[in-house]
């Protein structure tokens, strides 16, 4: 399972789900599903999200067995 810190980073940058979705080219629902663990991102999407926040993918996404 992939855990993420998207919600934490959005709060840090005062960003709504819609704002992040526009920046990475997905629907707001996709961001919500990512945050709730209902959807695992593609590598490109994970890369783009990390790029928005200026961090590495590993700082936002972690794999738990």
PDB file of N, CA, C and O in Angstrom, chain B, residues numbered from 101:
ATOM      1  N   UNK B 101       0.840  -1.183   0.000  1.00  0.00           N
ATOM      2  CA  UNK B 101       0.000   0.000   0.000  1.00  0.00           C
ATOM      3  C   UNK B 101       0.888   1.250   0.000  1.00  0.00           C
ATOM      4  O   UNK B 101       1.917   1.297   0.674  1.00  0.00           O
ATOM      5  N   UNK B 102       0.484   2.221  -0.741  1.00  0.00           N
ATOM      6  CA  UNK B 102       1.223   3.483  -0.806  1.00  0.00           C
ATOM      7  C   UNK B 102       0.537   4.509   0.103  1.00  0.00           C
ATOM      8  O   UNK B 102      -0.644   4.815  -0.062  1.00  0.00           O
ATOM      9  N   UNK B 103       1.291   5.023   1.048  1.00  0.00           N
ATOM     10  CA  UNK B 103       0.812   6.094   1.922  1.00  0.00           C
ATOM     11  C   UNK B 103       1.335   7.415   1.367  1.00  0.00           C
ATOM     12  O   UNK B 103       2.367   7.454   0.697  1.00  0.00           O
ATOM     13  N   UNK B 104       0.608   8.496   1.654  1.00  0.00           N
ATOM     14  CA  UNK B 104       1.083   9.785   1.150  1.00  0.00           C
ATOM     15  C   UNK B 104       0.825  10.907   2.146  1.00  0.00           C
ATOM     16  O   UNK B 104       0.038  10.774   3.084  1.00  0.00           O
ATOM     17  N   UNK B 105       1.507  12.003   1.913  1.00  0.00           N
ATOM     18  CA  UNK B 105       1.401  13.191   2.759  1.00  0.00           C
ATOM     19  C   UNK B 105       0.869  14.379   1.954  1.00  0.00           C
ATOM     20  O   UNK B 105       1.196  15.529   2.248  1.00  0.00           O
ATOM     21  N   UNK B 106       0.058  14.102   0.948  1.00  0.00           N
ATOM     22  CA  UNK B 106      -0.451  15.167   0.080  1.00  0.00           C
ATOM     23  C   UNK B 106      -1.243  16.194   0.881  1.00  0.00           C
ATOM     24  O   UNK B 106      -1.039  17.399   0.732  1.00  0.00           O
ATOM     25  N   UNK B 107      -2.141  15.717   1.726  1.00  0.00           N
ATOM     26  CA  UNK B 107      -2.987  16.632   2.499  1.00  0.00           C
ATOM     27  C   UNK B 107      -2.130  17.539   3.379  1.00  0.00           C
ATOM     28  O   UNK B 107      -2.397  18.735   3.493  1.00  0.00           O
ATOM     29  N   UNK B 108      -1.108  16.969   3.993  1.00  0.00           N
ATOM     30  CA  UNK B 108      -0.199  17.737   4.842  1.00  0.00           C
ATOM     31  C   UNK B 108       0.520  18.829   4.037  1.00  0.00           C
ATOM     32  O   UNK B 108       0.631  19.971   4.483  1.00  0.00           O
ATOM     33  N   UNK B 109       1.003  18.462   2.854  1.00  0.00           N
ATOM     34  CA  UNK B 109       1.689  19.450   2.018  1.00  0.00           C
ATOM     35  C   UNK B 109       0.724  20.498   1.477  1.00  0.00           C
ATOM     36  O   UNK B 109       1.091  21.668   1.362  1.00  0.00           O
ATOM     37  N   UNK B 110      -0.495  20.105   1.144  1.00  0.00           N
ATOM     38  CA  UNK B 110      -1.477  21.091   0.680  1.00  0.00           C
ATOM     39  C   UNK B 110      -1.753  22.113   1.771  1.00  0.00           C
ATOM     40  O   UNK B 110      -1.840  23.311   1.501  1.00  0.00           O
ATOM     41  N   UNK B 111      -1.892  21.638   3.011  1.00  0.00           N
ATOM     42  CA  UNK B 111      -2.151  22.542   4.138  1.00  0.00           C
ATOM     43  C   UNK B 111      -0.969  23.494   4.343  1.00  0.00           C
ATOM     44  O   UNK B 111      -1.154  24.682   4.605  1.00  0.00           O
ATOM     45  N   UNK B 112       0.232  22.961   4.222  1.00  0.00           N
ATOM     46  CA  UNK B 112       1.442  23.776   4.396  1.00  0.00           C
ATOM     47  C   UNK B 112       1.499  24.913   3.374  1.00  0.00           C
ATOM     48  O   UNK B 112       1.963  26.010   3.682  1.00  0.00           O
ATOM     49  N   UNK B 113       1.026  24.644   2.163  1.00  0.00           N
ATOM     50  CA  UNK B 113       1.051  25.643   1.094  1.00  0.00           C
ATOM     51  C   UNK B 113      -0.309  26.319   0.880  1.00  0.00           C
ATOM     52  O   UNK B 113      -0.508  27.026  -0.108  1.00  0.00           O
ATOM     53  N   UNK B 114      -1.243  26.095   1.818  1.00  0.00           N
ATOM     54  CA  UNK B 114      -2.584  26.687   1.752  1.00  0.00           C
ATOM     55  C   UNK B 114      -3.215  26.448   0.379  1.00  0.00           C
ATOM     56  O   UNK B 114      -3.661  27.381  -0.289  1.00  0.00           O
ATOM     57  N   UNK B 115      -3.239  25.197  -0.015  1.00  0.00           N
ATOM     58  CA  UNK B 115      -3.710  24.815  -1.349  1.00  0.00           C
ATOM     59  C   UNK B 115      -4.918  23.881  -1.227  1.00  0.00           C
ATOM     60  O   UNK B 115      -4.911  22.943  -0.430  1.00  0.00           O
ATOM     61  N   UNK B 116      -5.927  24.145  -2.009  1.00  0.00           N
ATOM     62  CA  UNK B 116      -7.104  23.275  -2.049  1.00  0.00           C
ATOM     63  C   UNK B 116      -6.839  22.106  -2.991  1.00  0.00           C
ATOM     64  O   UNK B 116      -5.928  22.153  -3.817  1.00  0.00           O
ATOM     65  N   UNK B 117      -7.647  21.059  -2.855  1.00  0.00           N
ATOM     66  CA  UNK B 117      -7.525  19.911  -3.759  1.00  0.00           C
ATOM     67  C   UNK B 117      -7.644  20.367  -5.211  1.00  0.00           C
ATOM     68  O   UNK B 117      -6.898  19.899  -6.071  1.00  0.00           O
ATOM     69  N   UNK B 118      -8.556  21.257  -5.481  1.00  0.00           N
ATOM     70  CA  UNK B 118      -8.762  21.758  -6.842  1.00  0.00           C
ATOM     71  C   UNK B 118      -7.512  22.462  -7.374  1.00  0.00           C
ATOM     72  O   UNK B 118      -7.144  22.291  -8.537  1.00  0.00           O
ATOM     73  N   UNK B 119      -6.868  23.245  -6.526  1.00  0.00           N
ATOM     74  CA  UNK B 119      -5.647  23.959  -6.931  1.00  0.00           C
ATOM     75  C   UNK B 119      -4.556  22.979  -7.356  1.00  0.00           C
ATOM     76  O   UNK B 119      -3.928  23.149  -8.402  1.00  0.00           O
ATOM     77  N   UNK B 120      -4.339  21.960  -6.537  1.00  0.00           N
ATOM     78  CA  UNK B 120      -3.322  20.961  -6.859  1.00  0.00           C
ATOM     79  C   UNK B 120      -3.700  20.190  -8.116  1.00  0.00           C
ATOM     80  O   UNK B 120      -2.851  19.912  -8.963  1.00  0.00           O
ATOM     81  N   UNK B 121      -4.975  19.848  -8.230  1.00  0.00           N
ATOM     82  CA  UNK B 121      -5.443  19.100  -9.407  1.00  0.00           C
ATOM     83  C   UNK B 121      -5.153  19.866 -10.695  1.00  0.00           C
ATOM     84  O   UNK B 121      -4.692  19.280 -11.674  1.00  0.00           O
ATOM     85  N   UNK B 122      -5.416  21.150 -10.700  1.00  0.00           N
ATOM     86  CA  UNK B 122      -5.159  21.976 -11.882  1.00  0.00           C
ATOM     87  C   UNK B 122      -3.663  21.990 -12.204  1.00  0.00           C
ATOM     88  O   UNK B 122      -3.269  21.884 -13.366  1.00  0.00           O
ATOM     89  N   UNK B 123      -2.842  22.121 -11.172  1.00  0.00           N
ATOM     90  CA  UNK B 123      -1.392  22.191 -11.394  1.00  0.00           C
ATOM     91  C   UNK B 123      -0.812  20.904 -11.970  1.00  0.00           C
ATOM     92  O   UNK B 123       0.173  20.945 -12.708  1.00  0.00           O
ATOM     93  N   UNK B 124      -1.415  19.759 -11.640  1.00  0.00           N
ATOM     94  CA  UNK B 124      -0.870  18.479 -12.118  1.00  0.00           C
ATOM     95  C   UNK B 124      -1.715  17.844 -13.227  1.00  0.00           C
ATOM     96  O   UNK B 124      -1.379  16.766 -13.717  1.00  0.00           O
ATOM     97  N   UNK B 125      -2.799  18.499 -13.621  1.00  0.00           N
ATOM     98  CA  UNK B 125      -3.583  18.050 -14.763  1.00  0.00           C
ATOM     99  C   UNK B 125      -4.504  16.869 -14.525  1.00  0.00           C
ATOM    100  O   UNK B 125      -4.684  16.025 -15.403  1.00  0.00           O
ATOM    101  N   UNK B 126      -5.099  16.812 -13.315  1.00  0.00           N
ATOM    102  CA  UNK B 126      -6.081  15.760 -13.020  1.00  0.00           C
ATOM    103  C   UNK B 126      -7.335  16.402 -12.441  1.00  0.00           C
ATOM    104  O   UNK B 126      -7.376  17.613 -12.221  1.00  0.00           O
ATOM    105  N   UNK B 127      -8.355  15.587 -12.196  1.00  0.00           N
ATOM    106  CA  UNK B 127      -9.583  16.096 -11.581  1.00  0.00           C
ATOM    107  C   UNK B 127      -9.403  16.186 -10.065  1.00  0.00           C
ATOM    108  O   UNK B 127      -8.574  15.483  -9.487  1.00  0.00           O
ATOM    109  N   UNK B 128     -10.175  17.044  -9.439  1.00  0.00           N
ATOM    110  CA  UNK B 128     -10.121  17.195  -7.982  1.00  0.00           C
ATOM    111  C   UNK B 128     -10.391  15.869  -7.288  1.00  0.00           C
ATOM    112  O   UNK B 128      -9.779  15.565  -6.264  1.00  0.00           O
ATOM    113  N   UNK B 129     -11.297  15.083  -7.838  1.00  0.00           N
ATOM    114  CA  UNK B 129     -11.643  13.784  -7.246  1.00  0.00           C
ATOM    115  C   UNK B 129     -10.430  12.855  -7.181  1.00  0.00           C
ATOM    116  O   UNK B 129     -10.300  12.054  -6.256  1.00  0.00           O
ATOM    117  N   UNK B 130      -9.555  12.969  -8.160  1.00  0.00           N
ATOM    118  CA  UNK B 130      -8.344  12.141  -8.174  1.00  0.00           C
ATOM    119  C   UNK B 130      -7.470  12.476  -6.970  1.00  0.00           C
ATOM    120  O   UNK B 130      -6.942  11.577  -6.315  1.00  0.00           O
ATOM    121  N   UNK B 131      -7.317  13.755  -6.679  1.00  0.00           N
ATOM    122  CA  UNK B 131      -6.521  14.172  -5.523  1.00  0.00           C
ATOM    123  C   UNK B 131      -7.173  13.660  -4.237  1.00  0.00           C
ATOM    124  O   UNK B 131      -6.482  13.167  -3.345  1.00  0.00           O
ATOM    125  N   UNK B 132      -8.479  13.771  -4.140  1.00  0.00           N
ATOM    126  CA  UNK B 132      -9.195  13.255  -2.968  1.00  0.00           C
ATOM    127  C   UNK B 132      -9.006  11.758  -2.802  1.00  0.00           C
ATOM    128  O   UNK B 132      -8.778  11.273  -1.694  1.00  0.00           O
ATOM    129  N   UNK B 133      -9.100  11.026  -3.910  1.00  0.00           N
ATOM    130  CA  UNK B 133      -8.914   9.577  -3.853  1.00  0.00           C
ATOM    131  C   UNK B 133      -7.483   9.204  -3.475  1.00  0.00           C
ATOM    132  O   UNK B 133      -7.265   8.227  -2.759  1.00  0.00           O
ATOM    133  N   UNK B 134      -6.519   9.970  -3.948  1.00  0.00           N
ATOM    134  CA  UNK B 134      -5.125   9.741  -3.552  1.00  0.00           C
ATOM    135  C   UNK B 134      -4.966   9.941  -2.046  1.00  0.00           C
ATOM    136  O   UNK B 134      -4.379   9.104  -1.359  1.00  0.00           O
ATOM    137  N   UNK B 135      -5.486  11.042  -1.548  1.00  0.00           N
ATOM    138  CA  UNK B 135      -5.361  11.352  -0.121  1.00  0.00           C
ATOM    139  C   UNK B 135      -6.014  10.298   0.754  1.00  0.00           C
ATOM    140  O   UNK B 135      -5.535  10.020   1.853  1.00  0.00           O
ATOM    141  N   UNK B 136      -7.098   9.713   0.279  1.00  0.00           N
ATOM    142  CA  UNK B 136      -7.834   8.708   1.055  1.00  0.00           C
ATOM    143  C   UNK B 136      -7.341   7.286   0.821  1.00  0.00           C
ATOM    144  O   UNK B 136      -7.913   6.337   1.356  1.00  0.00           O
ATOM    145  N   UNK B 137      -6.298   7.133   0.035  1.00  0.00           N
ATOM    146  CA  UNK B 137      -5.736   5.809  -0.204  1.00  0.00           C
ATOM    147  C   UNK B 137      -6.553   4.925  -1.117  1.00  0.00           C
ATOM    148  O   UNK B 137      -6.364   3.709  -1.137  1.00  0.00           O
ATOM    149  N   UNK B 138      -7.460   5.519  -1.872  1.00  0.00           N
ATOM    150  CA  UNK B 138      -8.315   4.743  -2.780  1.00  0.00           C
ATOM    151  C   UNK B 138      -7.696   4.585  -4.163  1.00  0.00           C
ATOM    152  O   UNK B 138      -8.213   3.850  -5.004  1.00  0.00           O
ATOM    153  N   UNK B 139      -6.594   5.274  -4.389  1.00  0.00           N
ATOM    154  CA  UNK B 139      -5.981   5.306  -5.710  1.00  0.00           C
ATOM    155  C   UNK B 139      -4.475   5.457  -5.549  1.00  0.00           C
ATOM    156  O   UNK B 139      -4.010   6.278  -4.758  1.00  0.00           O
ATOM    157  N   UNK B 140      -3.718   4.669  -6.297  1.00  0.00           N
ATOM    158  CA  UNK B 140      -2.264   4.808  -6.319  1.00  0.00           C
ATOM    159  C   UNK B 140      -1.877   5.592  -7.559  1.00  0.00           C
ATOM    160  O   UNK B 140      -2.366   5.310  -8.654  1.00  0.00           O
ATOM    161  N   UNK B 141      -1.007   6.571  -7.396  1.00  0.00           N
ATOM    162  CA  UNK B 141      -0.653   7.421  -8.534  1.00  0.00           C
ATOM    163  C   UNK B 141       0.285   6.721  -9.518  1.00  0.00           C
ATOM    164  O   UNK B 141       1.046   5.825  -9.155  1.00  0.00           O
ATOM    165  N   UNK B 142       0.204   7.152 -10.754  1.00  0.00           N
ATOM    166  CA  UNK B 142       1.218   6.725 -11.725  1.00  0.00           C
ATOM    167  C   UNK B 142       2.521   7.403 -11.320  1.00  0.00           C
ATOM    168  O   UNK B 142       2.520   8.347 -10.530  1.00  0.00           O
ATOM    169  N   UNK B 143       3.615   6.922 -11.858  1.00  0.00           N
ATOM    170  CA  UNK B 143       4.906   7.533 -11.554  1.00  0.00           C
ATOM    171  C   UNK B 143       4.936   8.990 -12.014  1.00  0.00           C
ATOM    172  O   UNK B 143       5.480   9.853 -11.325  1.00  0.00           O
ATOM    173  N   UNK B 144       4.358   9.257 -13.164  1.00  0.00           N
ATOM    174  CA  UNK B 144       4.330  10.627 -13.691  1.00  0.00           C
ATOM    175  C   UNK B 144       3.527  11.545 -12.767  1.00  0.00           C
ATOM    176  O   UNK B 144       3.950  12.666 -12.485  1.00  0.00           O
ATOM    177  N   UNK B 145       2.382  11.076 -12.302  1.00  0.00           N
ATOM    178  CA  UNK B 145       1.564  11.898 -11.403  1.00  0.00           C
ATOM    179  C   UNK B 145       2.297  12.130 -10.087  1.00  0.00           C
ATOM    180  O   UNK B 145       2.307  13.251  -9.579  1.00  0.00           O
ATOM    181  N   UNK B 146       2.908  11.094  -9.529  1.00  0.00           N
ATOM    182  CA  UNK B 146       3.667  11.252  -8.285  1.00  0.00           C
ATOM    183  C   UNK B 146       4.791  12.268  -8.473  1.00  0.00           C
ATOM    184  O   UNK B 146       5.020  13.122  -7.616  1.00  0.00           O
ATOM    185  N   UNK B 147       5.484  12.165  -9.597  1.00  0.00           N
ATOM    186  CA  UNK B 147       6.571  13.096  -9.931  1.00  0.00           C
ATOM    187  C   UNK B 147       6.040  14.529  -9.994  1.00  0.00           C
ATOM    188  O   UNK B 147       6.638  15.442  -9.424  1.00  0.00           O
ATOM    189  N   UNK B 148       4.917  14.722 -10.687  1.00  0.00           N
ATOM    190  CA  UNK B 148       4.342  16.064 -10.846  1.00  0.00           C
ATOM    191  C   UNK B 148       3.884  16.653  -9.518  1.00  0.00           C
ATOM    192  O   UNK B 148       4.061  17.848  -9.278  1.00  0.00           O
ATOM    193  N   UNK B 149       3.299  15.832  -8.659  1.00  0.00           N
ATOM    194  CA  UNK B 149       2.861  16.314  -7.349  1.00  0.00           C
ATOM    195  C   UNK B 149       4.071  16.747  -6.531  1.00  0.00           C
ATOM    196  O   UNK B 149       4.066  17.818  -5.924  1.00  0.00           O
ATOM    197  N   UNK B 150       5.100  15.919  -6.516  1.00  0.00           N
ATOM    198  CA  UNK B 150       6.316  16.266  -5.773  1.00  0.00           C
ATOM    199  C   UNK B 150       6.933  17.552  -6.312  1.00  0.00           C
ATOM    200  O   UNK B 150       7.413  18.388  -5.546  1.00  0.00           O
ATOM    201  N   UNK B 151       6.919  17.703  -7.625  1.00  0.00           N
ATOM    202  CA  UNK B 151       7.483  18.895  -8.265  1.00  0.00           C
ATOM    203  C   UNK B 151       6.745  20.162  -7.838  1.00  0.00           C
ATOM    204  O   UNK B 151       7.375  21.198  -7.624  1.00  0.00           O
ATOM    205  N   UNK B 152       5.426  20.094  -7.711  1.00  0.00           N
ATOM    206  CA  UNK B 152       4.633  21.248  -7.278  1.00  0.00           C
ATOM    207  C   UNK B 152       5.109  21.734  -5.905  1.00  0.00           C
ATOM    208  O   UNK B 152       5.192  22.937  -5.657  1.00  0.00           O
ATOM    209  N   UNK B 153       5.421  20.775  -5.014  1.00  0.00           N
ATOM    210  CA  UNK B 153       5.828  21.137  -3.660  1.00  0.00           C
ATOM    211  C   UNK B 153       7.339  21.297  -3.507  1.00  0.00           C
ATOM    212  O   UNK B 153       7.825  21.644  -2.430  1.00  0.00           O
ATOM    213  N   UNK B 154       8.079  21.044  -4.588  1.00  0.00           N
ATOM    214  CA  UNK B 154       9.525  21.220  -4.544  1.00  0.00           C
ATOM    215  C   UNK B 154      10.250  20.211  -3.669  1.00  0.00           C
ATOM    216  O   UNK B 154      11.268  20.530  -3.054  1.00  0.00           O
ATOM    217  N   UNK B 155       9.722  18.988  -3.614  1.00  0.00           N
ATOM    218  CA  UNK B 155      10.333  17.931  -2.806  1.00  0.00           C
ATOM    219  C   UNK B 155      10.498  16.669  -3.656  1.00  0.00           C
ATOM    220  O   UNK B 155      10.045  16.619  -4.799  1.00  0.00           O
ATOM    221  N   UNK B 156      11.146  15.661  -3.093  1.00  0.00           N
ATOM    222  CA  UNK B 156      11.282  14.391  -3.809  1.00  0.00           C
ATOM    223  C   UNK B 156      10.002  13.571  -3.665  1.00  0.00           C
ATOM    224  O   UNK B 156       9.199  13.803  -2.760  1.00  0.00           O
ATOM    225  N   UNK B 157       9.829  12.628  -4.554  1.00  0.00           N
ATOM    226  CA  UNK B 157       8.668  11.732  -4.488  1.00  0.00           C
ATOM    227  C   UNK B 157       8.616  11.031  -3.129  1.00  0.00           C
ATOM    228  O   UNK B 157       7.547  10.878  -2.539  1.00  0.00           O
ATOM    229  N   UNK B 158       9.788  10.607  -2.642  1.00  0.00           N
ATOM    230  CA  UNK B 158       9.863   9.863  -1.387  1.00  0.00           C
ATOM    231  C   UNK B 158       9.416  10.674  -0.175  1.00  0.00           C
ATOM    232  O   UNK B 158       9.019  10.105   0.842  1.00  0.00           O
ATOM    233  N   UNK B 159       9.478  11.991  -0.278  1.00  0.00           N
ATOM    234  CA  UNK B 159       9.021  12.827   0.833  1.00  0.00           C
ATOM    235  C   UNK B 159       7.497  12.857   0.928  1.00  0.00           C
ATOM    236  O   UNK B 159       6.944  13.145   1.989  1.00  0.00           O
ATOM    237  N   UNK B 160       6.832  12.565  -0.163  1.00  0.00           N
ATOM    238  CA  UNK B 160       5.364  12.583  -0.172  1.00  0.00           C
ATOM    239  C   UNK B 160       4.787  11.169  -0.154  1.00  0.00           C
ATOM    240  O   UNK B 160       3.792  10.913   0.524  1.00  0.00           O
ATOM    241  N   UNK B 161       5.396  10.264  -0.885  1.00  0.00           N
ATOM    242  CA  UNK B 161       4.864   8.905  -1.014  1.00  0.00           C
ATOM    243  C   UNK B 161       5.797   7.883  -0.374  1.00  0.00           C
ATOM    244  O   UNK B 161       7.009   7.920  -0.588  1.00  0.00           O
ATOM    245  N   UNK B 162       5.228   6.974   0.410  1.00  0.00           N
ATOM    246  CA  UNK B 162       5.990   5.874   0.991  1.00  0.00           C
ATOM    247  C   UNK B 162       5.217   4.580   0.782  1.00  0.00           C
ATOM    248  O   UNK B 162       3.986   4.569   0.757  1.00  0.00           O
ATOM    249  N   UNK B 163       5.957   3.498   0.635  1.00  0.00           N
ATOM    250  CA  UNK B 163       5.341   2.181   0.431  1.00  0.00           C
ATOM    251  C   UNK B 163       5.379   1.430   1.756  1.00  0.00           C
ATOM    252  O   UNK B 163       6.427   1.311   2.391  1.00  0.00           O
ATOM    253  N   UNK B 164       4.223   0.930   2.158  1.00  0.00           N
ATOM    254  CA  UNK B 164       4.130   0.121   3.377  1.00  0.00           C
ATOM    255  C   UNK B 164       3.681  -1.272   2.993  1.00  0.00           C
ATOM    256  O   UNK B 164       2.719  -1.438   2.243  1.00  0.00           O
ATOM    257  N   UNK B 165       4.378  -2.275   3.508  1.00  0.00           N
ATOM    258  CA  UNK B 165       4.010  -3.673   3.208  1.00  0.00           C
ATOM    259  C   UNK B 165       2.977  -4.190   4.158  1.00  0.00           C
ATOM    260  O   UNK B 165       2.559  -5.343   4.048  1.00  0.00           O
TER     261      UNK B 165
END
